[in-house]
Amino acid sequence: MKSIVSVCFIALITPLLVEAANVSAIINQARATVGSEKALNGAVTLQMSGWIEPAESKVPSAKILIISRRPCSQRLEVRVDDLVETTLLNGEDGCIIRSNLNDSLQRSQIRPMTNEETQRAAFSTRQLFNFYEPDFKRGEQVTHQGIEQRRGVRCHRLLYSYPDGISTTRFCAVNDDMLISTVTDKGVESVELGEQVVQGIKFPKRVEYYEGDTMLHTVVIREIEVNKPLPRGIFTIPTGHKVK
């Protein structure tokens, strides 16, 4: 009887163990397509600049600057003509600042981010440095949801999910483990194109964003700097605008 129970137990858990092993292998191989473990784990600061090209010609383009630091600090600046929106995140605190560079007399409008906005900003910041590795410390789990065609490529479908509901689905090619696309829990898909290597890490030259079959915009990454010293106070939240 004991042997029968043991055989049944092994039969039940074996698929789970195989799936867990496959997920780990897929993630490790996907990371290897981006850079060595030393290079990926050694990235502490990241600066990227470029511009946003809207899919619709009536919408103006925008300049973009992202400055991030492990574990959870980010400064995102989006500039359209003389109007600048700056999103600041420093740990659990964040705010949004809107300024007009052409009007020195007009005061900047500042408001604290909501808890949801702060969580989303923190999530996007961590993603810049995780390079597909799950955030186990905060409860992120990865589930293999099968193999399917994505943008004409046979892919592993990996669901990354947090206990608070934030999730990301990544599609990695079966034949070479390259990331084909990423879909957020809001239904926005991003597709990385081109290649530029900085400090041993591969970054895209362009990232296209879609909602279903509709293209939203393209982010063109002009310059990337890894581990460049950052100015003091670049992530400082203005006094009185911290999330309580």
N, C-alpha and C positions, 0 to 999 in steps of 0.2 A: 504493500500500500504506500509506504513512504517513497519508494522509487517512482511509482506512478505520479504521486503528488509532485515530486521533484521535477520529473519530466514535463509535467503540465506547467509548472511555475517557470521553468526555463523557456518553454515554448511561448509563454505570455510576455516575458520580459525581453527576449531576444530582439524582437522588432524595435523596441524602445531603445535598446543599447545600440543597435545598428544605426538608427536614425540619429541618436545623439553623436555617435562617432562621425557620421557623415556630415552633420551640421558643422562640427568642429573642424573637420578636414576642409570643407568648402570655404569656411571663413578664413582659415589659415592660408589657403591657396589664393583666395581673393586678395588678401592683404599682401601676399608675396608679389602680386602683379603691380602693386602700388609702390612698394619699397621694402627694404630689409627691416627686420624687427628693430634693429638698432636705430635706423633712420626714423621710423614711425614713432617709436617710443621716445625718441630724443627731441621731437618737435615740442617746443614750449611756447613759442610765440609765432603768430602767423599774421602777415599783412598782405591783403589782396586789393588791387585797384583795377577799375575798368569802367564799363558802362552797360546800361540796360537798353536793349533794342526792342521796343514794343512790336507786337505782330501787326497791330493796326497803325497805319500811317498817321492817323489823326492824333494819336497819343504821343506826346513829346518823349524823346529819349532822356536818360538820366545818367549822371556820373555816380559811381558807387565806390565806397571805400569800406573795407572790413578789417578791423584790427582786433585780434583775439589773443588771449593768454590762458594757458591751463591754470586752474581746472575749469573756471567758469567766469571769465571776464571777456566782454566784447564791446566794441564800439562800431556801430554801423551808421555810415553817413550816406544819404541819398540826396543828390543835388539836381534840381531841375531849374535851369536858368539861375536866378539869384536866390531861390528858395531851397533851404537845406533842412532835412529832417534827420536828426541824430538820435539813435537808440542806444542808450547806455545800460550796460549790465555789469554789476560787480557783485558776484556771489548771489545772494538772495534779494538784492535790491536792484531796481531798474527804473529808468524814466525815459520819456520821449521829449525831445526839444525841437521846436520849429523856429527857424530864424530866417530873416530876410537880409542877405548880405548887402543889398543895395540901399538899405534904409538903416543907417546907424542910430537913428532916433527911436526906432520901433523896438520895443523890448521883446526878447525871445519868449515864446510861449512854452512853458514847461509843465508837464504833468507826470505823476508817478504811473508806472505801468500797473495794470491789474495783475492779480495773482496768476491768472491764466496766461497773460502776455509774458510775464516773467518766466513762467515754467517753459513756455514755448521758446523764448530767447535762450534760456539755459540749455534746453534740449539741442537747439541748433548749434550752440557753441561747443557742446561736448561732441557733437557729430563731426565737427571740423578736425578733432584730434583723435577720435576713436578708430577711424579707418576700418569700419565694419566690425570692430570688436565690441561685443555686448557690454553694456554698463551694468555688470552684475551687482556692484555695490549699491545701486539704486533700484535693484529689482528687475532690470530689463532681462527678458527671456527671448530666446530665438526658437522658432518652430519651422521645420521643413514642411511646406504645404504642397509638395509634389513638383512635378516637372511640366512646364508648359511653354508654348511658343510666345515669345515677347519680341516685338519688332523684328520678326523674321528669324529669330534665334531661339534654339531650344535651351531653356533656362531652368535652373533651380529657383523655386519661389521660397524666399526666406522671410518670415514675419517676425520683426523685432517689436516687442510690446512691453510697455511699462504698466505697473499696477494702477496708475492714475488714468490709463486709457490712451495715452499718447503712443502711437505706433508708426512703424515704417515698414514697407514691404520692398525688399531688394530682389532684383532678378539678376542672377549670375549665370553666365554661359556655361553649359555643361562641358563643352569641349576644351575651354581654356580658362574658365573661372573668372573671366573679365566681367565687371559690372556693366550690365546692359541698360538698366534704368532703375529708378527709385520712385516709389509712390507713397505719398504721405497719407495719414488717416483722413485728411481733408480732400483727398482725391486728386491732388496735384502731382503730376509725374515730371521728373527731371531726367534728361538724357545728356550725358557728358560726351563731348566731341573734342578731337584733337589731343595733343599731348605736349606738356612742357615739364621738364625735370628740374627741381630746385632742391639742393641739399639732399640728393638721393631719393626724393619723393616725387612721384608722378602726379601732376595736376592736369586737369583739362584746360583747353584754350577757350572753349565755349560750353555753356550749359543751356540747353533748350528746355522750356517749361510748357507743359500741356495740361489741359483739363479735358479729359476724354480725347477726342480727336482734334480738339481746337488748340492751336498754339497760342500761348499767352504772351510770352516774350523770350528773349535770349539774353543771357548775361555773358558778356565778352570779358575775359580776364586778361588784362594787359600786362600786369606786373605782379609778381609774387615774391615775398621775402620771408624766409624762415629763420627764426631765432635772432632776429635783429633787435637790439635793445630798444625799448619803448620809452617815450617821454614820460616823466613823472606826472602822475595825476590824470593820465589819459582816460581812466575808467572811473574817475571820481564822480559820485552822484551829488548834485547840488544840495546843500543843506535844506532840509524841510521837504524833500521830495523822495524820501525813502518809503518803500512799501512796509506797512505795519503788519 
